[in-house]
């Protein structure tokens, strides 16, 4: 515990230093060049605002809550381009600045990490909104980032130019090629997209042999369900939202019995089928806030269903080893 406490103290000191030195007035700076000048500042000629510093301030849990809210508003204003259906990594791209950020400046302005949409970072923006409890915005952005949405019309297909059935690593913001897909098939952002939908939006968060349902969904989602296989057991889970909440959990039932407030669903590999109900509401404080997001280890999520819209999406996780 001595080493763990030492690391926590170091993390707290680092977070305090970032707050003191890296807050730029309306967002967090991304980094500093060798000469001490900032990257991602309103004083910068290029790359004035970078999305990663804003989203990860929330995802790591260390940033000041009020400042994070201001920073995400800046992301909305400067980096989310609804008309082009993309979320930029930073803006404006590097082009003529004397500052050298490294290899990314070798890309044409607006391509890949040089001011285009880098899909890892774009998904982290949506995840940050979910972590703040804004399920409406998180779902809007995740839907916008889905490759299927880039191929709804012949015009969309002509613009996107790459496969609409796999996640694309990047999307161009280059003039005359805005919305064109870049590299496909190999990007790790595909797994991030899966995790954000499952864990941060639908709220499927497993910790050991306990399953927490802690969603961030649009308020008009009245009900959805998940079917989860744990070993030889099945868990049919219905999340009810009669009062139009987004993230608060009022109570949880397992096999007809109400669980203690704040408790997760105990998982048992007993070969049986179990029925769980989760009611969203304000009766219970968010008592599972410290339950970390975790991959669904050694389990299978069979299907996810939003019953109001009668739309079903199937997803499956293969067993993983920690």
SEMARPA-232342 format. One line per 5 residues: number of its first residue (from 1); for each residue x, y, z of N, C-alpha, C. Coordinates in nm, 2 decimals, decimal comma. Layout:
N
NUM	X/Y/Z/X/Y/Z/X/Y/Z; ... $
END
This chain:
322
1	0,08/-0,12/0,00/0,00/0,00/0,00/0,09/0,13/0,00; 0,21/0,12/0,06/0,30/0,23/0,06/0,33/0,28/-0,08; 0,36/0,19/-0,17/0,39/0,23/-0,31/0,27/0,29/-0,38; 0,15/0,22/-0,35/0,03/0,27/-0,42/-0,01/0,41/-0,37; 0,01/0,44/-0,24/-0,02/0,57/-0,19/0,08/0,67/-0,25 $
6	0,20/0,63/-0,26/0,30/0,72/-0,32/0,27/0,76/-0,47; 0,22/0,66/-0,54/0,18/0,68/-0,68/0,05/0,78/-0,68; -0,04/0,76/-0,59/-0,16/0,84/-0,58/-0,12/0,99/-0,55; -0,02/1,00/-0,47/0,03/1,14/-0,43/0,09/1,20/-0,55; 0,17/1,12/-0,63/0,23/1,18/-0,75/0,13/1,22/-0,85 $
11	0,03/1,13/-0,87/-0,08/1,17/-0,96/-0,15/1,29/-0,92; -0,18/1,31/-0,79/-0,25/1,43/-0,75/-0,16/1,55/-0,77; -0,03/1,54/-0,75/0,06/1,65/-0,77/0,06/1,69/-0,92; 0,07/1,59/-1,01/0,07/1,61/-1,15/-0,06/1,68/-1,20; -0,17/1,63/-1,14/-0,30/1,69/-1,18/-0,30/1,84/-1,14 $
16	-0,25/1,87/-1,02/-0,25/2,01/-0,97/-0,16/2,10/-1,06; -0,05/2,04/-1,10/0,04/2,11/-1,19/-0,02/2,14/-1,33; -0,09/2,04/-1,38/-0,16/2,06/-1,51/-0,26/2,17/-1,49; -0,34/2,17/-1,39/-0,44/2,28/-1,37/-0,38/2,41/-1,36; -0,26/2,42/-1,29/-0,19/2,55/-1,27/-0,13/2,60/-1,40 $
21	-0,07/2,51/-1,48/0,02/2,55/-1,59/-0,05/2,53/-1,73; -0,14/2,44/-1,74/-0,19/2,40/-1,88/-0,33/2,45/-1,91; -0,40/2,52/-1,82/-0,53/2,57/-1,85/-0,50/2,70/-1,93; -0,57/2,71/-2,05/-0,54/2,81/-2,14/-0,65/2,92/-2,14; -0,75/2,91/-2,05/-0,85/3,01/-2,04/-0,99/2,96/-2,09 $
26	-0,99/2,87/-2,19/-1,12/2,81/-2,24/-1,10/2,67/-2,27; -0,98/2,62/-2,26/-0,95/2,47/-2,28/-0,81/2,44/-2,23; -0,78/2,31/-2,23/-0,64/2,27/-2,18/-0,55/2,27/-2,30; -0,42/2,31/-2,28/-0,32/2,30/-2,38/-0,28/2,15/-2,39; -0,23/2,12/-2,51/-0,20/1,98/-2,54/-0,05/1,94/-2,49 $
31	0,04/2,03/-2,52/0,18/2,00/-2,49/0,26/2,13/-2,49; 0,40/2,12/-2,48/0,49/2,23/-2,50/0,60/2,19/-2,59; 0,65/2,28/-2,67/0,76/2,26/-2,76/0,89/2,28/-2,68; 1,00/2,24/-2,74/1,13/2,25/-2,66/1,16/2,39/-2,62; 1,11/2,49/-2,69/1,15/2,63/-2,64/1,05/2,68/-2,54 $
36	0,95/2,59/-2,49/0,86/2,63/-2,39/0,73/2,69/-2,44; 0,72/2,71/-2,57/0,59/2,77/-2,62/0,49/2,66/-2,63; 0,36/2,69/-2,60/0,26/2,59/-2,59/0,21/2,54/-2,72; 0,16/2,41/-2,72/0,09/2,35/-2,84/-0,06/2,34/-2,79; -0,14/2,39/-2,87/-0,29/2,39/-2,84/-0,33/2,50/-2,75 $
41	-0,29/2,62/-2,79/-0,32/2,74/-2,71/-0,38/2,85/-2,80; -0,46/2,94/-2,75/-0,52/3,04/-2,83/-0,41/3,13/-2,88; -0,29/3,13/-2,83/-0,18/3,21/-2,88/-0,11/3,14/-2,99; -0,14/3,01/-3,02/-0,07/2,94/-3,12/-0,11/2,98/-3,26; -0,02/2,98/-3,35/-0,06/3,02/-3,49/-0,14/2,90/-3,55 $
46	-0,10/2,78/-3,52/-0,17/2,66/-3,57/-0,19/2,56/-3,46; -0,29/2,47/-3,48/-0,32/2,38/-3,37/-0,35/2,45/-3,24; -0,45/2,54/-3,25/-0,49/2,62/-3,13/-0,56/2,54/-3,02; -0,64/2,44/-3,07/-0,71/2,36/-2,97/-0,71/2,21/-3,02; -0,67/2,12/-2,92/-0,66/1,98/-2,95/-0,77/1,91/-2,87 $
51	-0,83/1,81/-2,93/-0,94/1,74/-2,86/-0,90/1,65/-2,75; -0,78/1,59/-2,76/-0,74/1,49/-2,67/-0,72/1,54/-2,52; -0,66/1,66/-2,51/-0,64/1,72/-2,38/-0,78/1,75/-2,31; -0,88/1,78/-2,39/-1,01/1,81/-2,33/-1,08/1,68/-2,29; -1,09/1,58/-2,38/-1,16/1,45/-2,35/-1,09/1,38/-2,24 $
56	-0,96/1,37/-2,24/-0,89/1,29/-2,14/-0,88/1,35/-2,01; -0,90/1,48/-2,00/-0,92/1,55/-1,87/-1,04/1,49/-1,80; -1,14/1,46/-1,88/-1,26/1,39/-1,82/-1,24/1,25/-1,80; -1,19/1,18/-1,90/-1,17/1,03/-1,89/-1,08/0,99/-1,78; -0,98/1,06/-1,75/-0,89/1,02/-1,64/-0,94/1,06/-1,51 $
61	-1,04/1,15/-1,50/-1,10/1,19/-1,38/-1,03/1,29/-1,30; -0,92/1,35/-1,36/-0,84/1,44/-1,28/-0,87/1,59/-1,30; -0,93/1,62/-1,41/-0,95/1,77/-1,45/-1,06/1,83/-1,36; -1,05/1,96/-1,34/-1,15/2,03/-1,27/-1,28/2,03/-1,35; -1,39/2,00/-1,28/-1,52/1,97/-1,34/-1,57/2,09/-1,41 $
66	-1,56/2,21/-1,35/-1,61/2,33/-1,42/-1,52/2,37/-1,54; -1,40/2,35/-1,53/-1,31/2,38/-1,65/-1,34/2,28/-1,76; -1,36/2,15/-1,72/-1,39/2,05/-1,82/-1,51/2,08/-1,90; -1,61/2,13/-1,83/-1,74/2,17/-1,90/-1,71/2,28/-2,00; -1,63/2,38/-1,96/-1,59/2,49/-2,05/-1,51/2,43/-2,17 $
71	-1,42/2,34/-2,14/-1,34/2,29/-2,25/-1,42/2,21/-2,35; -1,52/2,13/-2,30/-1,60/2,05/-2,39/-1,69/2,14/-2,48; -1,73/2,26/-2,42/-1,80/2,36/-2,50/-1,71/2,41/-2,61; -1,58/2,43/-2,58/-1,49/2,47/-2,69/-1,47/2,37/-2,79; -1,47/2,24/-2,75/-1,47/2,13/-2,85/-1,59/2,14/-2,94 $
76	-1,71/2,16/-2,89/-1,83/2,18/-2,97/-1,81/2,29/-3,07; -1,76/2,40/-3,02/-1,75/2,52/-3,11/-1,64/2,51/-3,22; -1,53/2,44/-3,19/-1,42/2,45/-3,28/-1,39/2,32/-3,35; -1,42/2,20/-3,29/-1,38/2,08/-3,35/-1,49/1,99/-3,40; -1,61/2,00/-3,35/-1,72/1,92/-3,40/-1,78/1,99/-3,52 $
81	-1,77/1,92/-3,63/-1,83/1,98/-3,76/-1,95/1,90/-3,80; -2,06/1,94/-3,75/-2,19/1,86/-3,78/-2,21/1,86/-3,93; -2,19/1,96/-4,00/-2,22/1,97/-4,14/-2,14/1,87/-4,22; -2,02/1,84/-4,17/-1,93/1,75/-4,24/-1,93/1,61/-4,18; -2,00/1,60/-4,07/-2,01/1,47/-3,99/-1,87/1,42/-3,95 $
86	-1,80/1,51/-3,88/-1,66/1,47/-3,84/-1,63/1,55/-3,71; -1,53/1,49/-3,64/-1,48/1,56/-3,52/-1,33/1,57/-3,54; -1,28/1,69/-3,55/-1,14/1,71/-3,58/-1,05/1,68/-3,46; -0,93/1,64/-3,49/-0,83/1,62/-3,38/-0,78/1,75/-3,33; -0,75/1,84/-3,41/-0,72/1,98/-3,37/-0,74/2,07/-3,49 $
91	-0,74/2,20/-3,46/-0,76/2,30/-3,57/-0,69/2,43/-3,53; -0,64/2,51/-3,62/-0,62/2,47/-3,76/-0,50/2,38/-3,78; -0,49/2,31/-3,89/-0,38/2,21/-3,91/-0,24/2,28/-3,92; -0,14/2,21/-3,90/0,00/2,26/-3,92/0,02/2,28/-4,07; 0,08/2,39/-4,11/0,10/2,42/-4,25/0,23/2,50/-4,27 $
96	0,22/2,63/-4,22/0,33/2,72/-4,24/0,41/2,76/-4,12; 0,36/2,71/-4,01/0,42/2,75/-3,88/0,57/2,70/-3,87; 0,65/2,78/-3,81/0,79/2,75/-3,79/0,81/2,64/-3,69; 0,71/2,62/-3,60/0,71/2,51/-3,50/0,70/2,37/-3,56; 0,78/2,28/-3,50/0,78/2,15/-3,56/0,73/2,05/-3,46 $
101	0,60/2,00/-3,48/0,55/1,90/-3,38/0,59/1,76/-3,41; 0,67/1,74/-3,51/0,71/1,60/-3,54/0,65/1,55/-3,67; 0,64/1,42/-3,69/0,60/1,36/-3,82/0,46/1,41/-3,87; 0,37/1,45/-3,78/0,24/1,48/-3,82/0,24/1,59/-3,92; 0,34/1,68/-3,91/0,34/1,79/-4,00/0,38/1,75/-4,14 $
106	0,42/1,63/-4,16/0,45/1,57/-4,29/0,32/1,54/-4,37; 0,21/1,53/-4,30/0,09/1,50/-4,37/0,03/1,64/-4,42; -0,04/1,63/-4,53/-0,10/1,74/-4,59/-0,20/1,80/-4,49; -0,21/1,93/-4,47/-0,31/1,99/-4,38/-0,45/1,94/-4,40; -0,50/1,89/-4,29/-0,64/1,83/-4,29/-0,64/1,68/-4,31 $
111	-0,53/1,62/-4,32/-0,52/1,47/-4,34/-0,46/1,40/-4,21; -0,53/1,30/-4,17/-0,49/1,22/-4,06/-0,46/1,30/-3,93; -0,35/1,28/-3,87/-0,32/1,35/-3,74/-0,30/1,50/-3,76; -0,28/1,54/-3,88/-0,26/1,69/-3,91/-0,39/1,76/-3,93; -0,48/1,76/-3,83/-0,60/1,84/-3,84/-0,72/1,77/-3,91 $
116	-0,71/1,64/-3,94/-0,83/1,57/-3,99/-0,90/1,51/-3,87; -0,99/1,42/-3,90/-1,06/1,34/-3,80/-0,97/1,21/-3,78; -0,91/1,20/-3,66/-0,84/1,08/-3,62/-0,94/1,01/-3,53; -0,99/0,89/-3,57/-1,11/0,83/-3,52/-1,09/0,79/-3,37; -0,97/0,75/-3,33/-0,95/0,73/-3,19/-1,00/0,85/-3,10 $
121	-0,94/0,97/-3,14/-0,97/1,09/-3,06/-1,12/1,13/-3,07; -1,17/1,11/-3,19/-1,31/1,15/-3,21/-1,40/1,06/-3,12; -1,38/0,94/-3,11/-1,46/0,85/-3,02/-1,43/0,89/-2,87; -1,31/0,93/-2,84/-1,29/0,98/-2,70/-1,37/1,10/-2,67; -1,40/1,18/-2,76/-1,48/1,30/-2,74/-1,63/1,25/-2,70 $
126	-1,68/1,16/-2,78/-1,81/1,10/-2,75/-1,81/1,04/-2,61; -1,70/0,96/-2,58/-1,69/0,90/-2,45/-1,69/1,00/-2,34; -1,62/1,11/-2,36/-1,62/1,21/-2,25/-1,76/1,27/-2,23; -1,84/1,29/-2,33/-1,98/1,33/-2,31/-2,05/1,23/-2,23; -2,03/1,10/-2,26/-2,10/1,00/-2,18/-2,06/1,00/-2,04 $
131	-1,93/1,01/-2,01/-1,88/1,01/-1,87/-1,94/1,13/-1,80; -1,97/1,24/-1,87/-2,03/1,36/-1,80/-2,18/1,34/-1,78; -2,23/1,22/-1,83/-2,38/1,20/-1,81/-2,46/1,25/-1,92; -2,40/1,30/-2,03/-2,48/1,35/-2,14/-2,50/1,24/-2,24; -2,59/1,15/-2,22/-2,62/1,04/-2,31/-2,67/1,09/-2,44 $
136	-2,75/1,19/-2,44/-2,80/1,24/-2,57/-2,69/1,28/-2,67; -2,60/1,36/-2,62/-2,49/1,40/-2,71/-2,39/1,29/-2,74; -2,37/1,20/-2,64/-2,28/1,09/-2,67/-2,34/1,00/-2,78; -2,47/0,97/-2,78/-2,53/0,89/-2,88/-2,53/0,96/-3,02; -2,56/1,09/-3,02/-2,55/1,17/-3,14/-2,42/1,16/-3,21 $
141	-2,31/1,17/-3,13/-2,18/1,17/-3,19/-2,13/1,03/-3,23; -2,17/0,93/-3,15/-2,13/0,80/-3,19/-2,21/0,75/-3,31; -2,33/0,79/-3,32/-2,40/0,76/-3,45/-2,34/0,83/-3,57; -2,30/0,96/-3,55/-2,24/1,03/-3,66/-2,11/0,96/-3,70; -2,04/0,90/-3,61/-1,91/0,84/-3,64/-1,92/0,70/-3,70 $
146	-2,04/0,64/-3,70/-2,06/0,51/-3,75/-2,03/0,51/-3,90; -1,95/0,42/-3,95/-1,92/0,41/-4,09/-2,05/0,40/-4,18; -2,15/0,34/-4,13/-2,27/0,32/-4,20/-2,33/0,46/-4,24; -2,32/0,55/-4,15/-2,38/0,68/-4,17/-2,31/0,76/-4,29; -2,19/0,71/-4,33/-2,12/0,78/-4,44/-2,16/0,72/-4,57 $
151	-2,26/0,63/-4,58/-2,29/0,57/-4,70/-2,44/0,56/-4,72; -2,52/0,66/-4,67/-2,66/0,65/-4,67/-2,72/0,68/-4,81; -2,64/0,76/-4,89/-2,69/0,80/-5,02/-2,57/0,78/-5,12; -2,60/0,78/-5,25/-2,49/0,77/-5,35/-2,39/0,88/-5,34; -2,44/1,00/-5,30/-2,35/1,11/-5,28/-2,25/1,09/-5,17 $
156	-2,31/1,03/-5,06/-2,23/1,00/-4,94/-2,12/0,90/-4,98; -2,16/0,80/-5,06/-2,06/0,69/-5,10/-1,95/0,75/-5,18; -1,99/0,84/-5,27/-1,89/0,90/-5,36/-1,79/0,99/-5,28; -1,84/1,05/-5,18/-1,75/1,14/-5,09/-1,66/1,05/-5,01; -1,72/0,95/-4,94/-1,64/0,87/-4,84/-1,54/0,78/-4,91 $
161	-1,58/0,71/-5,02/-1,49/0,63/-5,10/-1,43/0,50/-5,04; -1,45/0,48/-4,92/-1,39/0,35/-4,86/-1,51/0,27/-4,80; -1,48/0,15/-4,75/-1,58/0,06/-4,71/-1,66/0,11/-4,59; -1,79/0,11/-4,61/-1,88/0,16/-4,50/-1,92/0,06/-4,40; -1,85/-0,05/-4,40/-1,89/-0,16/-4,30/-1,77/-0,19/-4,21 $
166	-1,67/-0,11/-4,21/-1,56/-0,12/-4,11/-1,52/0,02/-4,06; -1,47/0,03/-3,94/-1,44/0,16/-3,89/-1,31/0,21/-3,96; -1,31/0,34/-4,00/-1,20/0,40/-4,07/-1,11/0,47/-3,97; -0,98/0,46/-3,99/-0,89/0,52/-3,89/-0,89/0,67/-3,90; -0,92/0,73/-4,01/-0,92/0,88/-4,02/-1,01/0,92/-4,13 $
171	-1,06/1,04/-4,13/-1,14/1,10/-4,23/-1,08/1,24/-4,26; -1,07/1,27/-4,39/-1,00/1,39/-4,43/-1,09/1,52/-4,41; -1,02/1,62/-4,36/-1,08/1,76/-4,36/-1,01/1,85/-4,47; -0,94/1,78/-4,56/-0,87/1,85/-4,66/-0,97/1,91/-4,76; -0,94/2,04/-4,80/-1,03/2,11/-4,90/-1,04/2,02/-5,02 $
176	-1,16/2,01/-5,07/-1,20/1,93/-5,19/-1,20/1,78/-5,16; -1,17/1,74/-5,04/-1,17/1,60/-5,01/-1,24/1,58/-4,87; -1,31/1,68/-4,83/-1,37/1,68/-4,69/-1,46/1,56/-4,69; -1,45/1,47/-4,59/-1,53/1,36/-4,57/-1,48/1,23/-4,63; -1,37/1,24/-4,70/-1,31/1,11/-4,76/-1,24/1,03/-4,66 $
181	-1,27/0,90/-4,66/-1,21/0,81/-4,56/-1,07/0,78/-4,59; -0,99/0,75/-4,49/-0,85/0,72/-4,51/-0,82/0,57/-4,50; -0,74/0,53/-4,40/-0,71/0,39/-4,39/-0,81/0,31/-4,31; -0,84/0,19/-4,37/-0,95/0,11/-4,31/-0,89/-0,03/-4,27; -0,97/-0,10/-4,20/-0,94/-0,25/-4,16/-0,85/-0,27/-4,04 $
186	-0,76/-0,18/-4,02/-0,66/-0,22/-3,91/-0,67/-0,13/-3,79; -0,76/-0,04/-3,78/-0,76/0,06/-3,67/-0,81/0,01/-3,54; -0,74/0,04/-3,43/-0,78/0,01/-3,30/-0,90/0,09/-3,25; -0,94/0,19/-3,33/-1,06/0,27/-3,29/-1,18/0,19/-3,30; -1,18/0,08/-3,38/-1,30/-0,01/-3,39/-1,33/-0,07/-3,25 $
191	-1,23/-0,11/-3,18/-1,26/-0,17/-3,04/-1,30/-0,06/-2,95; -1,25/0,06/-2,96/-1,30/0,18/-2,88/-1,44/0,21/-2,91; -1,48/0,20/-3,03/-1,62/0,23/-3,07/-1,71/0,13/-3,00; -1,67/0,00/-3,00/-1,75/-0,11/-2,94/-1,76/-0,08/-2,79; -1,65/-0,05/-2,73/-1,64/-0,03/-2,58/-1,73/0,09/-2,54 $
196	-1,72/0,20/-2,61/-1,80/0,31/-2,57/-1,95/0,29/-2,58; -1,99/0,22/-2,69/-2,13/0,19/-2,70/-2,17/0,10/-2,58; -2,10/-0,01/-2,56/-2,14/-0,11/-2,46/-2,12/-0,06/-2,32; -2,00/-0,01/-2,29/-1,97/0,02/-2,15/-2,01/0,16/-2,10; -1,99/0,26/-2,19/-2,02/0,40/-2,15/-2,16/0,44/-2,18 $
201	-2,22/0,40/-2,28/-2,36/0,44/-2,32/-2,46/0,34/-2,26; -2,45/0,21/-2,30/-2,54/0,11/-2,25/-2,51/0,08/-2,10; -2,39/0,11/-2,05/-2,36/0,10/-1,91/-2,32/-0,03/-1,86; -2,28/-0,12/-1,95/-2,23/-0,26/-1,91/-2,09/-0,25/-1,86; -2,08/-0,25/-1,73/-1,94/-0,24/-1,67/-1,92/-0,35/-1,57 $
206	-1,84/-0,44/-1,60/-1,81/-0,56/-1,52/-1,68/-0,54/-1,44; -1,69/-0,57/-1,31/-1,57/-0,57/-1,23/-1,57/-0,70/-1,15; -1,47/-0,79/-1,19/-1,46/-0,92/-1,13/-1,59/-1,00/-1,16; -1,65/-1,05/-1,05/-1,77/-1,12/-1,06/-1,90/-1,04/-1,03; -1,89/-0,91/-1,05/-2,00/-0,82/-1,03/-2,02/-0,74/-1,16 $
211	-2,15/-0,72/-1,20/-2,18/-0,64/-1,32/-2,26/-0,52/-1,27; -2,20/-0,40/-1,31/-2,27/-0,28/-1,28/-2,34/-0,23/-1,41; -2,46/-0,18/-1,40/-2,52/-0,11/-1,52/-2,53/0,03/-1,48; -2,45/0,11/-1,55/-2,43/0,25/-1,53/-2,43/0,33/-1,66; -2,55/0,35/-1,72/-2,56/0,40/-1,85/-2,55/0,55/-1,86 $
216	-2,54/0,60/-1,99/-2,56/0,74/-2,02/-2,63/0,73/-2,15; -2,76/0,74/-2,15/-2,85/0,72/-2,26/-2,94/0,84/-2,29; -2,99/0,86/-2,41/-3,08/0,97/-2,43/-3,21/0,95/-2,34; -3,26/1,06/-2,30/-3,38/1,05/-2,21/-3,50/0,99/-2,27; -3,51/0,99/-2,40/-3,63/0,93/-2,46/-3,62/0,78/-2,49 $
221	-3,51/0,72/-2,45/-3,49/0,57/-2,45/-3,57/0,52/-2,33; -3,69/0,46/-2,35/-3,77/0,42/-2,24/-3,73/0,28/-2,19; -3,67/0,20/-2,28/-3,63/0,07/-2,23/-3,53/0,01/-2,33; -3,43/-0,07/-2,28/-3,35/-0,15/-2,37/-3,31/-0,27/-2,29; -3,25/-0,37/-2,36/-3,22/-0,49/-2,29/-3,09/-0,55/-2,35 $
226	-3,02/-0,63/-2,26/-2,90/-0,70/-2,30/-2,91/-0,84/-2,25; -2,85/-0,93/-2,33/-2,84/-1,07/-2,29/-2,70/-1,11/-2,28; -2,66/-1,15/-2,17/-2,51/-1,18/-2,14/-2,49/-1,32/-2,09; -2,39/-1,38/-2,15/-2,35/-1,52/-2,11/-2,23/-1,51/-2,03; -2,24/-1,57/-1,90/-2,13/-1,57/-1,81/-2,10/-1,72/-1,78 $
231	-2,00/-1,77/-1,85/-1,97/-1,91/-1,84/-2,09/-1,99/-1,90; -2,15/-2,08/-1,82/-2,27/-2,15/-1,86/-2,40/-2,09/-1,82; -2,39/-1,97/-1,77/-2,52/-1,90/-1,72/-2,55/-1,79/-1,82; -2,68/-1,76/-1,82/-2,74/-1,65/-1,90/-2,80/-1,54/-1,81; -2,77/-1,42/-1,84/-2,84/-1,31/-1,77/-2,91/-1,22/-1,87 $
236	-3,04/-1,22/-1,85/-3,13/-1,13/-1,94/-3,16/-1,01/-1,85; -3,11/-0,89/-1,90/-3,11/-0,77/-1,83/-3,20/-0,67/-1,90; -3,30/-0,61/-1,83/-3,38/-0,51/-1,89/-3,36/-0,38/-1,82; -3,33/-0,27/-1,89/-3,31/-0,14/-1,83/-3,43/-0,06/-1,86; -3,50/-0,02/-1,76/-3,63/0,06/-1,77/-3,60/0,20/-1,74 $
241	-3,66/0,29/-1,82/-3,64/0,43/-1,80/-3,78/0,51/-1,82; -3,87/0,48/-1,73/-4,01/0,54/-1,75/-4,01/0,69/-1,73; -3,91/0,75/-1,65/-3,92/0,89/-1,62/-3,82/0,97/-1,70; -3,76/0,92/-1,80/-3,68/0,99/-1,89/-3,55/1,04/-1,83; -3,48/0,95/-1,76/-3,35/0,98/-1,70/-3,24/0,95/-1,80 $
246	-3,12/0,99/-1,77/-3,01/0,96/-1,86/-2,91/0,86/-1,79; -2,88/0,88/-1,66/-2,78/0,80/-1,61/-2,80/0,75/-1,46; -2,89/0,81/-1,39/-2,91/0,77/-1,25/-2,98/0,64/-1,24; -2,94/0,55/-1,15/-3,00/0,42/-1,12/-3,08/0,43/-0,99; -3,21/0,39/-1,00/-3,29/0,40/-0,88/-3,28/0,26/-0,80 $
251	-3,29/0,15/-0,87/-3,28/0,02/-0,81/-3,25/-0,09/-0,91; -3,21/-0,20/-0,85/-3,17/-0,32/-0,93/-3,24/-0,44/-0,87; -3,30/-0,53/-0,95/-3,35/-0,65/-0,91/-3,28/-0,77/-0,98; -3,26/-0,88/-0,91/-3,21/-1,00/-0,97/-3,30/-1,12/-0,93; -3,36/-1,18/-1,03/-3,45/-1,29/-1,01/-3,56/-1,26/-0,91 $
256	-3,61/-1,14/-0,92/-3,73/-1,10/-0,84/-3,69/-1,04/-0,71; -3,57/-1,03/-0,67/-3,53/-0,98/-0,54/-3,45/-0,85/-0,56; -3,49/-0,75/-0,48/-3,43/-0,62/-0,49/-3,29/-0,63/-0,42; -3,19/-0,57/-0,49/-3,05/-0,57/-0,44/-3,03/-0,45/-0,36; -2,93/-0,45/-0,26/-2,90/-0,33/-0,18/-2,87/-0,21/-0,27 $
261	-2,90/-0,09/-0,22/-2,87/0,03/-0,30/-2,73/0,03/-0,34; -2,70/0,06/-0,46/-2,56/0,08/-0,51/-2,49/-0,05/-0,55; -2,56/-0,17/-0,52/-2,50/-0,30/-0,54/-2,50/-0,33/-0,69; -2,40/-0,40/-0,74/-2,40/-0,45/-0,87/-2,47/-0,59/-0,88; -2,48/-0,64/-1,00/-2,54/-0,77/-1,02/-2,44/-0,88/-0,99 $
266	-2,45/-0,97/-0,89/-2,35/-1,07/-0,88/-2,36/-1,18/-0,99; -2,25/-1,21/-1,04/-2,25/-1,31/-1,15/-2,21/-1,45/-1,10; -2,29/-1,55/-1,13/-2,26/-1,68/-1,09/-2,26/-1,78/-1,21; -2,16/-1,86/-1,22/-2,15/-1,96/-1,33/-2,22/-2,08/-1,28; -2,35/-2,08/-1,27/-2,42/-2,19/-1,21/-2,50/-2,27/-1,32 $
271	-2,49/-2,23/-1,44/-2,56/-2,30/-1,55/-2,71/-2,26/-1,56; -2,75/-2,16/-1,49/-2,89/-2,12/-1,48/-2,91/-1,99/-1,56; -3,04/-1,96/-1,59/-3,08/-1,84/-1,65/-3,13/-1,74/-1,54; -3,09/-1,62/-1,55/-3,12/-1,52/-1,45/-3,19/-1,40/-1,51; -3,28/-1,34/-1,44/-3,35/-1,22/-1,49/-3,31/-1,10/-1,40 $
276	-3,27/-1,00/-1,47/-3,23/-0,87/-1,39/-3,31/-0,76/-1,45; -3,36/-0,67/-1,36/-3,42/-0,54/-1,40/-3,35/-0,43/-1,33; -3,32/-0,33/-1,41/-3,26/-0,21/-1,37/-3,35/-0,09/-1,40; -3,39/-0,01/-1,29/-3,47/0,10/-1,31/-3,39/0,23/-1,30; -3,39/0,31/-1,40/-3,33/0,44/-1,40/-3,42/0,54/-1,32 $
281	-3,36/0,62/-1,25/-3,43/0,72/-1,17/-3,34/0,79/-1,07; -3,40/0,88/-0,99/-3,33/0,96/-0,90/-3,34/0,92/-0,75; -3,39/0,80/-0,73/-3,41/0,76/-0,59/-3,28/0,73/-0,52; -3,18/0,69/-0,59/-3,05/0,65/-0,53/-2,94/0,73/-0,60; -2,85/0,78/-0,51/-2,74/0,85/-0,56/-2,65/0,76/-0,65 $
286	-2,57/0,82/-0,73/-2,49/0,74/-0,82/-2,38/0,67/-0,74; -2,42/0,56/-0,67/-2,33/0,50/-0,58/-2,22/0,41/-0,64; -2,23/0,39/-0,77/-2,13/0,31/-0,84/-2,04/0,39/-0,92; -2,03/0,52/-0,89/-1,94/0,61/-0,97/-1,80/0,56/-0,97; -1,75/0,49/-0,87/-1,61/0,45/-0,87/-1,59/0,31/-0,93 $
291	-1,70/0,25/-0,98/-1,68/0,12/-1,05/-1,61/0,15/-1,18; -1,49/0,10/-1,20/-1,42/0,14/-1,33/-1,48/0,07/-1,45; -1,46/0,13/-1,56/-1,50/0,07/-1,69/-1,41/-0,05/-1,71; -1,47/-0,16/-1,75/-1,39/-0,28/-1,77/-1,44/-0,36/-1,89; -1,36/-0,43/-1,96/-1,40/-0,52/-2,07/-1,48/-0,63/-2,01 $
296	-1,57/-0,68/-2,09/-1,65/-0,79/-2,04/-1,57/-0,92/-2,05; -1,49/-0,94/-1,95/-1,40/-1,06/-1,95/-1,47/-1,19/-1,93; -1,43/-1,29/-2,01/-1,48/-1,42/-2,00/-1,63/-1,43/-2,01; -1,69/-1,34/-2,09/-1,83/-1,34/-2,11/-1,87/-1,30/-2,25; -2,00/-1,32/-2,28/-2,05/-1,29/-2,42/-2,17/-1,21/-2,41 $
301	-2,17/-1,09/-2,47/-2,30/-1,02/-2,48/-2,36/-1,06/-2,61; -2,48/-1,12/-2,60/-2,54/-1,17/-2,72/-2,62/-1,07/-2,80; -2,70/-0,99/-2,74/-2,77/-0,88/-2,82/-2,81/-0,77/-2,73; -2,83/-0,66/-2,80/-2,87/-0,53/-2,73/-2,99/-0,48/-2,81; -3,09/-0,44/-2,73/-3,22/-0,41/-2,80/-3,27/-0,28/-2,74 $
306	-3,30/-0,18/-2,82/-3,38/-0,07/-2,77/-3,52/-0,09/-2,82; -3,61/-0,13/-2,72/-3,74/-0,18/-2,76/-3,83/-0,07/-2,81; -3,80/0,05/-2,77/-3,89/0,16/-2,82/-3,89/0,17/-2,97; -3,77/0,17/-3,02/-3,76/0,18/-3,17/-3,75/0,05/-3,24; -3,76/-0,06/-3,17/-3,76/-0,19/-3,23/-3,64/-0,21/-3,32 $
311	-3,53/-0,16/-3,27/-3,41/-0,18/-3,34/-3,31/-0,27/-3,26; -3,26/-0,37/-3,32/-3,17/-0,47/-3,25/-3,04/-0,47/-3,31; -2,94/-0,46/-3,22/-2,80/-0,47/-3,27/-2,73/-0,59/-3,20; -2,66/-0,67/-3,26/-2,60/-0,78/-3,20/-2,45/-0,76/-3,19; -2,40/-0,79/-3,07/-2,25/-0,77/-3,04/-2,20/-0,89/-2,96 $
316	-2,08/-0,93/-2,99/-2,03/-1,04/-2,91/-1,88/-1,01/-2,87; -1,85/-1,05/-2,75/-1,71/-1,04/-2,71/-1,65/-1,18/-2,69; -1,53/-1,20/-2,74/-1,47/-1,32/-2,72/-1,40/-1,32/-2,59; -1,38/-1,44/-2,52/-1,32/-1,44/-2,39/-1,18/-1,38/-2,40; -1,15/-1,30/-2,30/-1,02/-1,24/-2,29/-0,95/-1,28/-2,17 $
321	-0,82/-1,27/-2,17/-0,74/-1,29/-2,05/-0,68/-1,16/-2,00; -0,70/-1,14/-1,87/-0,65/-1,02/-1,81/-0,50/-1,01/-1,81 $
END
